Amino acid sequence: MPTLLHHLLFKSVPRAANRAAIVHKKAITSYGQLAESVQQQAEALLGVHLKPQQRVAIFLPKQLETVSSVLAISLAGGVFVPINPVLKAPQVAHILTDCTVHILITSYSRLQNIAAVLADCPDLHTIVLVDYDTTASPLKDWQSCSILGWQAYLHHATTQPLPRLIDTDMAAILYTSGSTGQPKGVVLSHRNLVTGAKSVSEYLHITEEDRLLAVLPFSFDYGLNQLLSALLNGACCVLLDYLLPRDVLTTLATQKITGLACVPPLWSQLAKLDWPVGINDHLRYLTNSGGKLPKSVLAAIRQRVPNGQFFLMYGLTEAFRSTYLPPEQLDDRPDSIGKAIPNADILVVREDGSRCVPHEQGELVHRGSLVAMGYWNDAIKTAERFKPAPHHNPALPFTEIAVWSGDTVTMDEDGYLYFVGRKDDMIKSSGYRISPTEIEEVLYSSGLVKEAAAIGIADDSLGQMVVVVISLEHPDDYDEKQLIKHCQIQLPNFMQPAKIIVLNSLPKNPNGKIDRNTLVQQFSIS
């Protein structure tokens, strides 16, 4: 079985050399072709002086060079840092400087967009352009960095031996938004990534016959796992950067996709479209993570794909994936985030680390080989989130570290978990702790709301007042009084929105989730 990230590819080659590994637009790359490309790129990385455990950033949309670069960096002993392609120059510069990136793989147009900030990245010594063969430097006034076109880069391939790696070495740094400050880098080992691919593949029953559609960015652990799970099993991964939700449905049909993973905002958009009838014949599973999926949206998707199995999942970048709800439990436990995924232990604990009784609210703690290595170069934040596991045996010489998620959940008598809210998102009003997701579920059930976020805004008398920010399903038919009445029927007084704000659309973070922090900042000022 594979133990290192690049093993996911190379151990699949003997049985799948001629099978499609990657499909991008009209180009099909087999496992054998991908392996040859990865080997050549790894040798090129050594030729441009990549040292073991140095960081290599990839600032590209999903394309073949993105995939081959991830695997080649692993094979060459480096640490890959995928940068979400929607980020702007200041955010890119933060990532490049924060984890001291030495090599950047990008495109000519993207380089032009971030050129002004690269002077603030002193460790960067090589830039590789996938779509440009340089005869002259695109950055004529910046001489501290070598800029190589793709072919020139590959010609740097060297025959020096590849470094020896073990599964606890760093493999990747994924940047994730925090409640305050700049994004922080979550450091993942080879063991973290390989375990994640194995675990998810086990409960989704992924085989070499599957065709997985990758619509989420690889900078998002949920998106990255689509690629890694496919490679582990010799399956095909179809890459898509869509412009419109309709593009997703078109690709599902034309590529005969069997597995689709999305976040709630995208599912909500897809639920409103007419699906080609043929999709139901081959789309065998669908997954949701990144937030609670409104029941109305889930019902609409299941109606469109009655043969597909829908898996509700919960995860956090610091542990890659934590729980899943088997499809056969959807009707009996529609509000549950399920049980622990294979090779993970999920606990619900009080502040002192003691276990909660059934239905008692507590913090979700994840232990096992999926627990990340910590936050890059941030001992303080690491100590806040990565702490000794509850009930650690003091007789053991080393302390087991678990991820304390910051998420409040409950567990029933059968061990099924139910999400209550994040500690940072919880609204405290009139002495009550209020889950924003509970309010949002009621807003969605009204049928008037396209997107919704409940936030707490400081108030002298209440502590926080409940404010909901929405976009509308049918703006011409919107009746605020009707929505207020719906909330009054469905919610207790202390959860009633004090204010309803209507926007054309709600802000999203780079992973497509509704950005609560931006909304809090915006409406706290106003």
SEKOLRO-394334 format. One record per atom (N, C-alpha, C, O): x, y, z. Coordinates in steps of 0.001 Angstrom, whole numbers, plus 500000, padded with zeros to 6 digits. Layout:
N
XYZ...
REM end
This chain:
526
500832498805500000500000500000500000500871501252500000501973501233500548500396502337499395501194503570499350501400504168500734500512504108501585502576504745500954502867505433502205503225506895501975503075507718502878503696507229500773504044508602500427503060509128499378502431508351498658502939510437499303501945511042498416502095510565496973501113510155496355503312510613496429503494510234495022503283508740494781503101508315493640503309507940495853503009506513495694501581506306495200501290505300494553500680507258495501499302507117495042499248506962493525498412506229492996500143507654492836500247507521491384501032506279490988500531505429490253502264506178491477503177505158490956502742503734491292503027502812490528502056503538492421501584502196492745500335501811491954499944500643491936499706502796491296498565502493490438498978502231488991498205501665488218500186502639488625500621502531487227500640501087486714500158500855485605501171500096487456501227498739486894499872498190486457499801497443485481498806498540487150497490498007486788496668498966485944495614498596485426497150500211485802496322501207485116497134502056484142496744503185483846498254501537483638499166502352482813498465503009481638498767504153481298497539502304481018496888502827479820495507503430480096494825503892479181495112503416481355493813503989481713493934505503481886495008506017482199492832506201481681492832507657481831493001508028483300492246507572484158493997508855483574494213509354484929493593510737485084492883511007486053493872511619484108493427513001484174492768513383482851493297513106481774491613514018482952490956514604481787490841516091482041490297516512483062491354516894481110491225518345481209490811518871479849491559518784478876489601519419479799489023519850478527488984518651477588488319517662477896489681518709476443489637517591475508490862516684475608490973515705474870491779517007476518493026516235476653492868515127477688492354515352478784493315513936477327493275512780478225494711512333478479495470512104477538495079512209479746496422511772480129496318510453480873495596510356481865497030509435480405496978508119481035497869508090482279498675508992482508497704507038483069498548506879484247500022506762483862500890507325484528500296506035482795501679505893482346502270507223481913503409507538482257501503508007481160501981509322480712502181510269481887503159511015481928501256510239482842501388511108484013502619510747484823503327511631485304502881509454484979504053509021485739505345509500485074506272509933485759505407509423483749506603509892483039506788511395483237507906511859483461505709512145483156505779513590483341506224513949484754507043514849484941505687513249485743506039513516487131507508513211487388508191513973488073507996512103486844509407511751487012510309512830486404511287513244487026509985513281485205510792514310484540510760515619485318511784516288485460509581515984485822509473517223486585510243517154487896510869518133488303510200516011488553510942515860489814512432516051489580513121516692490373512916515489488488514336515652488149514642517102487798515735517594488079513673517790487180513862519207486865513898520050488135514678520998488229513063519711489106513061520447490370514408520322491070514923521297491620514974519128491049516318518960491622517336519762490827518304520282491382517106519857489514518025520612488664517980522113488893518942522817488584516870522611489434516793524039489780516992524231491285516567525227491870517653523244491884518195523351493252517145523307494349517278523987495367516100522507494148515163522273495240515827521391496286516377520338495965515772521829497535516325521063498651515191520369499402514045520816499349515509519269500109514459518547500839513668519456501775514234520260502516512349519310501722511395520007502584511259521502502293510600522216503050511869521986501212511631523369500796510249523467500143509734522495499591509668524663500220508321524869499735508300525295498266509086526139497837507387524695497513507156525039496112505673525400495972504800524577496248505400526622495546504014527069495404503512526821493985504259526947493015502232526465493883501571526259492595500413527242492523499436527112493261500520528217491641499487529238491482498899529100490086499255529839489168497994528141489945497406527792488657495968527335488857495609526899489951495143527426487827493846526748487879494068525242487780495205524784487661492994524483487828493130523034487696493459522684486236492651522909485335494642522138486026495076521697484704496123520616484909496512520327486041496585520012483806497506518884483922498774519261484671499252518492485505499328520442484380500575520847485038500388521046486542501335520884487311499177521394486962498900521505488387499019520144489051499655520012490096498413519142488453498451517790488999499876517237488994500348516725490009500559517338487854501912516780487764502865517491488710503792516870489232502653518785488941503522519530489847503346519072491289504329518922492015502104518850491709501851518354493064502634517072493319503305516936494342502541516145492389503182514838492560504695514918492396505429514222493098505170515761491473506614515895491258507296516538492459508398516137492832506663517513493056507227518155494250507372517120495356508380517093496062506366516273495503506439515206496498507590514256496204508375513932497096507693513808494956508754512869494571510138513470494778511075512760495141510271514771494550511568515441494688511884515824496131512936516405496400510980515504497061511253515762498466510835517128498954511143517495500087510126517910498113509689519234498516508333519205499196507769518141499452507823520385499484506519520567500118505682521442499191506055522582498919504558520925498704503785521727497761502808522625498505502221522246499518502656523838497960501776524850498545500813525297497451501156526179496665499615524713497377498652525128496344498010526455496728497468526593497825498072527429495827497482528744496070496187528840495271496175528622494060495109529166495955493824529259495274493925530247494115494350531385494314493540529830492902493722530696491732492893531965491742493126532846490914491928532093492655491121533313492704491744534382493604491234535501493666492824534064494295493436535042495197494098536172494426494552535994493296494146537340495062494780538520494483496222538630494973496652537880495849496956539572494396498389539702494662498739539790496143499669539104496568498047540599496960498443540680498378498327539343499112499183539013499933497260538560498818497103537264499479498160536271498999498676535473499781498473536330497708499523535458497175500861535788497829501607534890498218501160537074497946502423537492498560502513537021500003503577536602500458501397537088500724501403536626502113501798535161502196502619534785503032501220534331501333501528532899501358502984532659500976503677531883501633503453533319499919504834533116499461505845533483500535506854532799500707505574534563501254506528535010502276506351534245503580507330533967504272505107533901503924504850533257505213505554531914505325506123531599506370505523531122504264506174529799504333507445529741503498507883528662503100508035530898503232509328531029502531509401530120501303510231529215501227508520530382500356508506529615499109509783529896498321510203531047498202510397528842497783511630528973497008511400528912495504512129529528494727510366528153495099510059527982493680508562528207493483507739527710494253508224528961492440506819529240492125506518528724490727507224529051489773505468527917490608505003527418489321503680528108489004502703527966489739503659528859487896502479529648487574502408529857486062503084529162485303501601530801485633501474531121484211501959532545483972502133533318484913502177532885482698502690534214482360501731535315482801502158536312483382500422535138482527499464536183482889499369536352484397499262537476484888499406535259485130499339535351486594500602536008487149500544536753488127501722535731486529502961536369486969502872537879486805503310538629487678502311538324485697502166539757485490501281540396486571501524541525486998500258539659487003499331540192488002499950540312489391499529541152490187500949539477489688501542539506491031502957540072491036503608540101492080503442540526489871504840540962489755505209542034490768506318542035491302504279542947491035504586544084491896504881543676493328505560544410494046504385542514493763504573542119495161505726541136495349506066540796496483506327540677494262507355539643494384508650540153495001509462539371495497508836541451494967510031541999495623509999541758497127511030541835497795508816541465497657508672541188499086508852539706499403508599539277500529509287538928498419509462537471498594510924537114498383511270536561497338511797537412499346513240537282499133513734535849498968514810535635498410512971534860499441513434533471499339513152532859497974513687531800497643512319533516497188511940532984495877513111533106494915513574534211494634513595531963494404514750532017493493514438531540492081515211531807491160513304530827491886512966530328490553511467530434490319510663530059491172511103530952489145509705530985488718509587530186487429510324530419486471508660529249487414508429528408486243507084528787485635506068528808486329507079529088484329505861529478483626505412528334482729506137527925481822504213527819482985503760526630482266503387526924480821503320526009480000503144528194480501502631528535479170503533529522478442503077530242477554504793529559478808505661530600478249507083530074478156507620529560479137507700530196476983509108529864476817509878531156476686509849531813475645510556531508477737511167532826477842512400532957476950513317532136476995512392533996476153513613534414475461514178535643476153515375535923476089513282536372476821513688537506477646512848537469478909511719536979478894513386537975479980512684537920481256511426538772481214511486539935480815510268538208481626509059539031481709509162540100482795508385541055482800510110539947483706510315540933484764511696541552484568512649541199485263511792542459483637513099542973483251513802543729484377515030543791484433512997544301485270513596545111486328513803544328487616514182544899488639513559543030487571513689542233488788514652541093488501514288540109487857515871541229488976516944540343488545517305539265489558518208538470489298516636539211490694517048538276491745516476536878491568516762535986492367515673536678490532514984535400490374515154534880488952515099535643487988515361533572488836515452532929487526514051532600487038513267531975487751513737533028485803512406532791485239512556531848484055513271532139483097511863530703484138512007529653483135510680529339482480509656529212483152510703529212481152509558528646480455509502527153480726510453526574481251508386526529480368508165525129480724509229524198480147509762523353480866509539524340478876510533523458478269511931523714478836512693522777479075512257524977479044513557525291479648513672524675481040514731524181481427512591524711481769512538524098483109512792522598483019513603522060483774512106521919482101512275520475481976513691520100481530514189519023481859514324520990480786515701520727480346516708520806481488517866520424481322516275521296482640517150521324483814517189519978484530517867519838485548516469518988484007516418517683484663517816517152484931518700517239484079518006516606486115519299516084486535519165514611486886518064514127487149520268513912486889520247512484487221520610512237488681520780511086489082520731513288489478521078513081490885519963512310491583518795512433491217520324511519492586519327510652493222518225511437493926518456512508494486517035510875493882515917511462494603516097511234496100516658510214496499515634512162496936515847512031498381515008510910498986513958510547498456515481510378500088514722509376500835513717510091501740514069511051502425512472509622501742511412510239502530510730509198503406510752508005503104510123509664504496509275508812505318507916509477505441507761510656505124506936508719505900505562509211505825505245510332506807504196510964506686506122510598507777505882511715508688506580512995508246506524514001508953507232512973507093507797514200506537506685515117506050505594514660505709506973516421506020506003517370505455505763517066503985506687516719503250504519517200503568504175517014502161503510518248501575503716518559500402502706518967502381501929520080501847501642521099502943501645520777504131501397522322502522500885523363503410499663523959502732499764524531501647498504523826503375497261524373502856496871525570503710496826525477504937496593526683503068496237527899503793494726527989503971493951527839503026494340528237505210492927528269505551492609529552506301493428530050507074491418530083506070491010531318506732490790531079508214490300530026508621491155532066509011490904532018510439489869533058510818489404533828509978489511533069512106488517534041512555489082535448512592488338536423512485490400535560512743491062536870512746492372536767511980492940535683511854492850537897511468494172537958510872494268537271509524493269536899508909495510537117509090495804536513507790495562535009507819495565534401508889495349534396506634495213532937506589496441532253507177497557532764507079496225531097507785497316530353508410497538529058507638496599528462507110498805528635507583499169527451506832499087526187507677499779526065508688498244525250507265498133523960507938499133523004507284499083522767506077500040522461508097501091521591507588500607520142507618500220519626508666500636519500506459500181518115506327501346517215505952502174517572505114501404516062506568502436515076506257501973514167505129500805514178504743502910513377504606502531512345503639501500511404504255500549511000503587501688511056505523500752510149506188499356510757506233498376510055505981499244512036506545497939512703506573497223512561505234496057512170505186497923512880504150497295512895502828496930511496502350495851511284501797497835510542502563497574509171502114496452508543502946495580507865502403496475508768504252495404508250505106494061508826504696493054508118504669494050510119504376492807510744503943492247510101502689491047509843502599493118509842501720492672509205500479492150507793500741491132507389500179492845507049501591492413505679501900491075505676502630490182504896502299490942506539503612489738506544504434488508506916503621487489506230503681488601508008502857487470508455502056487123507412500987485950507147500727488150506831500375487908505810499352487171504605499918486368503974499230487451504294501180486832503115501802485327503276501934484575502380501549484869504420502480483422504516502700482664504971501457481450504785501373483375505574500478482720505904499208482820504767498195482214504819497125483593503739498546483761502549497691484269502922496296483747502450495286485291503771496259485852504215494983486681503097494368487475502455495057486498502865493081487249501834492350487834502443491074487619503617490773488565501633490345489182502104489102488143502408488026488467503023487010486921501992488234485862502274487267485254503666487457484464504115486627485614504340488531484997505633488826485618506763488013486777506712487601484791507783487803485215509024487152484768510175488059483580510488488140485733510798488735485438511827489726485600513204489104486580513468488407484637514080489359484707515447488840485285516360489915484730516465491009486393517018489606487055517941490531486623519361490194487130519959489245485689519901490970485224521269490739485747522228491808485748523442491604486190521692492942486678522524494037488184522732493901488867521879493335488716523843494406490158524100494261491012523107495040490597522615496090492192522817494531493112521907495217493725522543496461494339521843497266493573523833496630494026524499497851493082524219499018493392524555500161491957523620498743490940523233499716491094521733499924491064520979498951491258521276501167491524519854501412490445518959500820490741517869500331489207519409500861488089518660500291488252518509498781487970517447498226488710519573498116488957519513496681490154518649496352490107517859495409491234518787497118492447518002496878492174516512496999492751515709496266491295516142497923491033514725498142490366514057496959490473512840496808489675514818496107489091514215494896490201513648494014490085512541493489491274514419493858492413513969493054493112512778493701493384511777493039493401512891494996494183511849495664493415510531495747494008509463495593492114510590495986491309509364496046491258508679494681491301507452494588491164509483493628491164508911492282492480508210491987492483507088491482493599508856492296494908508276492017495130506988492797495673506023492261494717506968494053494899505775494882494253504553494256494785503447494351493116504748493622492326503623493129492446503388491632491760502523491087493314504148490955493422503992489516492204504507488785491935504089487658491454505415489411490257505996488800490643507201487942491813507575487874489654507798487293489885508959486431489395510209487142488302510217487710490198511265487113489827512553487701489652513567486575490588513836485822488461514122486466488137515109485434488222516494486065487536516774487048489062517360485503489301518683486063488357519700485435488180519729484217487747520541486287486813521542485771486901522819486600486727522793487819487170523926485933486991525254486512485781525856485803485893526337484676484641525829486455483398526198485787483132527695485886483545528349486843482444528221484894481988529600484912480565529698485444480238530603486212479722528756485026478318528739485427477978527360485988478571526367485567477044527280486921476641525972487446476201525008486350476384523797486471475625525547485288475213524699484171476393523932483585476223522819483088477602524524483641478796523845483133479068522547483903479543521567483329478766522548485196478967521349486012478054520230485522478489519091485353476789520564485296475839519554484829476208519028483449476084517835483173476662519930482588477073519510481240478223518519481315478235517514480604479188518807482179480344517921482315479961516595482960480478515544482581479057516642483930478574515390484513478036514462483435478279513256483455477302515042482494476674514237481442477679513771480403477724512587480069478487514692479889479392514339478785480522513420479237480980512579478465480975513573480485482090512755480973481646511519481752482481510780482272480354511297481832479807510125482540480378510026483958480882508982484372480285511141484686480866511234486022480112510329486996478884510241486959480871509656487870480268508765488867480309509347490274479550508910491138481192510338490526481311510902491863481458512415491819482285512937491072480657513127492619480670514592492622480696515112494054479885514700494883481633516022494345481750516661495655481568518164495492482209518784494644480685518752496313480428520197496251480254520747497659480124519997498627480254522075497752479944522776498995478519523316498895477979523404497792477889523686500034476468524069500009476078525144498998475053524981498336476839526245498837476398527242497852476279526691496435475364527062495700477195525810496049477118525225494705475954524245494612475238524230493611475757523424495648474601522522495631473305523314495491472395522906494771473228524457496188472016525271496117471759525760494698470614525808494251472826526123493990472672526556492601472270525399491701471412525554490832472883524244491902472575523087491063471147522591491294470509522063490383470654522766492518469319522271492844468228523003492070467117522491491930468533524185491573467526524994490876467492524734489375466630525254488667468434523928488896468535523679487457467864522366487083467666521488487923467519522251485804467031520982485266468231520119484908469109520553484163468274518908485432469394518004485192469111517100483997467998516592483855470109516893483137469927515919482054469549514552482617470126514100483606468598513912481994468080512640482508469176511591482627469170510803483572470106511566481697471125510523481683472064510533482872472694509514483159472177511651483575473091511729484721472727510691485772473607510127486422471446510439485939470986509483486949471456508061486669471451507220487567471862507784485426472289506430485065473713506122485505474084504954485621474530507171485755475941506892486083476458507601487327477473507175487877475802508673487803476285509385488987475876508586490221474733508668490671476814507814490764476462506870491827476589507457493221475907506989494133477451508487493433477512509099494758477743510599494655478332511091493692477265511318495672477412512768495782477792513061497235477328512375498146478629514070497456479048514395498818478942515888499073479083516708498166478687516219500343478681517620500773479575517768501991479558516939502902480362518848501989481132519248503159481293520758503081480877521384502106481903521344504117482101522787504106480937523575504665480892524795504512479985522902505314478846523596505892477592522755505783477527521803505006476586523124506583475342522357506585474564522605505308474440523741504850474045521534504743473249521623503524471777521757503905471249520891504604471099522822503463469674522969503775468876521744503332469138521167502277467914521363504145467128520158503840466422520274502495466307519294501759465953521472502182465237521653500919466160521426499727465740520875498709467413521847499851468385521639498773468711520158498639468751519624497531468943519496499770469234518058499747468088517294499098468316516401498282466873517638499454465715516940498878465639517154497371465326516225496627465923518373496919465855518666495486466911517883494714466627517352493640468137517806495256469205517062494576468866515573494527469041514929493492468388515034495629468047513601495663466924513283494680466889512198494100466018514224494496464932514011493538465463513963492111464951513218491276466501514769491833467063514815490481467950513616490185468084513208489032468566513040491241469438511875491048468987510772492008469703510471492964467841510175491783467320509178492735468198507952492891468141507286493924469007507638491891469883506472491990471200506784492697471938505866493055471502508061492902472765508447493511472698508392495035471671508720495630473790507978495657473880507958497110474500509275497582475566509670497111473826509947498513474300511245498988474924511073500373474292510564501298476189511514500496476925511441501750477096512850502323477716513711501698476542513076503512476798514317504228478061514134505059478199513138505769478987515093504974480276514936505629480638516196506413480107517282506176481542516011507335482075517112508126483587516959508159484105515851508301484289518071508028485744518016508115486319519373508443485619520385508418487598519382508749488330520620508967489732520401508431490267519295508512490326521451507886491630521310507246492659520701508189493545519966507753492545521004509483493510520510510468493437518989510654494337518396511250492379518360510153492274516900510236491748516288508944491398515108508908491693517087507889491366516625506534489907516188506382489202516734505533489437515238507160488047514771507126487792514087508452488684513430508988486574514231508999486303513670510326485122512705510356485236511612510910483984513093509765482796512249509872482053512161508543482225512989507649481224511129508448480314511012507299479037510327507759479046509514508683477936510673507094476643510044507362476316509102506210476169509554505075476200507802506478475847506866505407474516507241504762473599507666505465474388507096503461473148507495502767471896506842503326470822507444503300472016505621503830470828504947504350470309505577505649469220505241506115471099506500506232470675507180507448470088508569507175469657509247508108470065508997505918469628510356505588468204510651506056467940511718506609467303509724505839465907509982506182465667509890507686464826510608508228466409509001508364466226508834509802466967509900510603466514510296511677468117510371510083468949511327510821469375512468509895470571512662509680468434513218509348468790514238508343469643515377508897470290516090508130469653515557510215470423516651510811471808516205511292472572517017511812472129514935511123473384514410511672474539514596510701474354514550509485475754514812511256476972514812510439477628513433510463478719513252509924476965512466511087477396511086511002478328510645512109478341511204513206479106509626511788480076509042512708481478509218512137481651509721511026482462508803512903483856508945512486484128508178511204483606507082511001484950508761510339485400508065509142486381506970509552486866506984510683486686506022508664487656504980509003488995505563509461489485506540508896489568504954510481490878505306511027490892506687511686491903507389511654489762507067512281489688508301513060488829508044514286487905507231514243489130508734515377488322508660516586487812510059516888488597510999517010486494510198517008485872511501517239485226511499518623484391510647518925485621512460519459485134512563520822484361513869520989484607514841520276483426513882521937482721515101522319483043515337523791482702514520524646483699516456524082484228516653525427483856518027525992483557518973525264483889518086527330483702519356528030485027520119528035486041519622527546485007521332528592486217522154528605487354521499529375488523521740529072487028520674530368488081520012531146488562518720530500489409518027531064488028518381529310488454517180528602487649515946528927487851514908528295486734516013529896485894514856530200484819514692529138484388515659528511484399513456528951483451513177527875482043513621528224481595513489529363481355514151527224479972514564527404479050513341527400479368512314526800477927513463528064476901512429528005476079512660526738476156513738526148475298511675526312474482511852525107473634513118525165472997513414526177473640513862524051472869515086523837473423516307524582472836517387524517474541516144525286475179517287525940476117517972524942476897517312524256476031519291524872476885520024523959478332520024524446478605520219525630479244519802523515480666519821523840481485520086522592480934520263521505482786520113522748483677520381521622484067519086520924484388518090521573484035519112519600484461517946518819485980517876518809486651518843518448486514516736519204487958516507519214488264515316518315487646514257518430489216515506517429489577514484516442490972513947516775491928514713516896491074512629516920492383512002517142492628510926516086491695510303515580493923510721515762494276509712514780495310510226513794495842511324513956495594509423512766496682509730511829496328510817510826497166511204510011495093511316510877494733512438510023495045513789510665494965514819509997495394513799511933495699515048512624496940515683512004497994515054511921496805516932511572497888517626510871499075517876511805499002517615513005500158518380511237501388518614511990501368519941512752502249520204513570500353520783512478500260522075513142500194523192512126500077522949510925500271524436512622500276525610511756501708526029511480502547526042512380501976526365510244503326526745509845503806527962510625503163529012510625504931527804511281505627528914511931504721529714512862504825530938512932503833529024513575502936529708514500502685528809515712501678528105515785503617528848516650503532527985517823502335528325518698501740527437519309501978529605518763500876530017519634499543529456519130498797528841519892499249529671517843497990529158517296497976527630517286496931527012517493499129527031517047499205525569517071498845525048518455498088524085518578499379525673519492499099525234520859497630525409521229497117524676522075496949526367520609495539526593520901494651525500520310493633525138520900495033524980519157494182524026518443494689522579518550493884521651518626495995522384518557496582521047518629497044520809520068498090521300520490496239520044520810496487519865522242496460518379522599495993517563521805496955518020523783496927516610524195495529516023524086494534516660524430495484514797523599494189514133523442493555513908524808494263513681525789492224513970524881491555513667526151491909512254526622492056511335525816492042512102527928492323510798528536493659510231528081493819509015527973494622511114527813495953510623527456496517509790528602496404510169529768497113508677528270497705507779529270499029508360529757499979508432528978499124508777531019500362509395531508501546508437531561502690508870531692501277507134531460502381506173531480503140506141530163504259505630530103502538506687529101503211506708527808504254507817527777504019508899528313505410507561527153506484508570527168506197509787526298506756510858526532505328509635525292505021510750524393503539511100524491502688510227524662503256512370524381501873512845524468501203512778523110501729513310522132500055512133523037499286512109521788498607513460521599497965513980522512498756514018520404498158515305520080496909515097519239496912514343518266495851515776519631494586515734518893494238517133518412494814518118518874493295517215517485492783518510517031491521518824517816490543518078517779491564519935518522490384520446519213489737521435518243490251522530518015488612521028517683488083521677516482487573523094516705487574523903515777487135523406517933486444524673518132484986524612517722484281525619517789484521523431517292483134523255516879482327522605517997482778521647518625481150523127518235480259522578519250479318521571518605478666521869517604479253520358519194478418519285518658477746518553519814478072518767520982476816517697519467476266516743520423476363515349519806476524515203518595476263514329520658476270512940520192475082512221520814474821512358522009474360511449519996473220510715520552473665509368521117474850509036521107472688508593521613473011507310522258473635506311521291474339505398521721473390506468520001473936505544519004475274506015518430475828505377517534475790507133518948477090507606518506477064508533517310478117508878516774475857508952516872475774509882515747475934511314516247475400511691517290476677512095515482477020513464515870476109514473515184475620514248514077475892515617515890475044516682515371475759518010515585476142518358516702475928518742514487476645520016514545475752521088515166474587521232514795476311521834516112475586522939516741476096524271516223475300525135515854477395524450516190477975525684515662479437525806516041479942525073516892480111526757515387481494527032515743481528527948516941480644528785517124482554527787517759482693528667518913482759530125518473482163530995519107483486530393517383483605531783516941482309532292516313482075533501516308481454531404515781480228531818515100479030531905516048478032532554515736479132531263517180478002531238518100477612532659518496478470533494518784476294532922518506475771534235518858475314534195520319474573533297520720475756535161521098475358535242522517474426536444522662474854537595522568473135536153522894472138537217522972471199536955524145470660535858524290471011537970524978470098537861526128470428536671527017469537536079527627471709536319527089472134535212527929472057533859527250472480532862527836471533533788526039471413532537525300472584532377524326473068533351523749473029531118524156473964530792523085473150530297521898472397529330522014473304530964520751472459530697519586473308530198518431474329530795518089472877529104517839473561528571516659473062529287515408471863529262515133473946529923514645473491530583513409472917529606512399472029529967511627473411528369512393472918527402511409471446527061511651470717526757510707471013527109512898469610526813513190468703527897512614467634527607512077469144529151512734468377530259512155468373530170510632467342530370509990469536529868510064469659529795508608468779528700508018468213528872506939468659527569508724467808526484508232466355526943508109465660526582507160465906527737509075464537528262509032464383529237507879463367529214507185465370530090507662465316531043506551465220530314505214464419530691504358466037529267505031465994528506503780464636527824503596464117527749502482464072527334504688462806526596504579461644527485504159460592526980503765461820528813504238460757529731503819460526529716502318459446530069501846461554529302501562461461529334500105461689530707499503461639530862498282461939531713500344462144533078499857463618533421499704463971534422499081464463532594500269465871532951500440466757532087499559466606530866499514467682532732498859468659532005498047469900531677498864470386530546498827470420532664499607471576532477500489471252533149501817470501534124501858471821532626502906471532533213504210472707533031505150473386532005505132472935534046505974473936533970507037473395534727508240472977535879508121473402534082509393473022534727510648474290535106511397475179534273511573474380536339511833475573536826512522475157537577513781474016538021513908476104537710514709475855538470515921476562539808515861477767539865515613475821540889516086476377542239516072476259542822517486475213542722518127477345543430517955477379543946519326476206544873519607475844545719518789475612544685520809474450545488521217474558545722522720474826544794523483474349546957523133474542547320524542473608546579525477474009546210526580472385546354525067471414545730525964471359544217525836471126543518526822471570543710524641471448542271524403472771541517524479472777540293524602473874542224524408475174541579524241475475541478522759476430542081522270474663540718522048474675540677520586473240540607520100472404539922520689472966541314519032471655541151518408471822540274517172472862540273516513470761539532516886470781538628515741470479539409514470469428540040514354471397539365513529471218539995512219471327538906511165472254538097511198470393538881510238470499537927509138470733538692507835470105539718507573471642538171507041471971538748505738471573537718504692471988536562504763470773538137503726470228537187502758470383537716501332470525538917501106470352536789500386470060537133498998468763536411498641468376535447499302468098536888497591466726536443497346466621535463496189467315535570495179465723534504496379465433533535495324464637534207494198464926534003493019463636535007494575462783535698493596462614537144494067461647537449494764463528538034493704463501539413494231462178540134494004461738540899494862461543539903492868460296540630492576459148540212493488458193540964493683459250538999494047458151538488494876458470538566496369457699538080497196459596539173496709460023539173498114459095540018498984458758541155498652458697539425500103457846540099501081458505539921502447458457538834503022459118540982502967459836540869504233458896540484505373459277539725506264457692540998505347456736540660506408456452539165506431456292538569507496456391538566505249456151537129505167457322536352505765457125535354506458458550536819505489459729536142506034459781536298507554460101535347508266459467537495508049459457537721509495458424536816510171458689536220511214457247536729509558456206535879510124456648534416510151456374533699511114457330533978509099457834532604509040458817532357510186458773531307510827459703533325510443460669533190511540459960533184512892460349532444513796458937533995513030458207534047514294457519532722514601457383532328515759457094532055513554456439530745513731457462529673514075457190528785514883458624529752513470459593528668513560460621528833514683461228527850515108460823530060515166461921530317516096461420530913517401460439531656517397462076530601518529461730531260519792462101532737519744462856533171518874461567533497520684461754534950520658463221535361520656463608536278519932464040534686521466465437535120521575466243534851520304467357535355520165465693534061519373466386533773518117465834534592516954466322534475515829464832535410517213464238536194516136465252537217515603465924537880516393465373537354514280466273538376513721465818539778514114464652540139513953466768540564514635466461541964514926466525542808513671465960543900513616467210542302512672467385543063511434467607542084510290468320541091510437466989542376509148467196541577507934467805542477506874467246543520506534468942542070506360469660542846505343469660542048504041470004540866504035469280542683502955469208542009501651470360542481500768470543543680500559471134541524500251472212541803499301471933541061497995471158540104497968472560541502496937472429540774495669473033539380495778472489538416495238474163539277496480474787537985496760475647538140497999476096539240498319475875537043498692476686537073499907478140536813499567478429536035498658479069537453500284480492537241499992480909535807500293480401535180501223481845535298499491482356533941499680483858533992499935484550534900499473484342533018500665485793532881500794486315532104499588485509531645498779487628531939499435488160531282498226487678529858498002487762529350496884487169529199499053486687527832498904485199527761498598484623526675498537484570528934498404483174528959498019482187528984499166480978528942498939482676529052500399481775529116501548481380530571501805482128531493501480480197530764502392479775532108502772480727532647503835481003531973504827481224533859503625482249534456504478481580535257505597481259536432505420481374534619506740480724535275507871481559536431508414481022537477508778482880536232508465483742537257509055483619538587508314483589539652508931483550538513506996483393539731506202482065540420506520482000541644506638481016539622506654479708540197506966479696540852508343479133541933508515480314540200509317480370540777510666481106542109510640480647543090511226482252542142509957483028543376509877482245544473509163482244545624509599481584544116508072480863545106507270479715545734508045479555546955508039478922544916508708477711545440509325477930545871510774477065546521511361479069545519511352479410546096512648479763547569512470479465548390513338480398547905511345480773549294511045479548550122510714479389551244511195478668549545509870477494550293509437476428550347510517475370550943510311
REM end
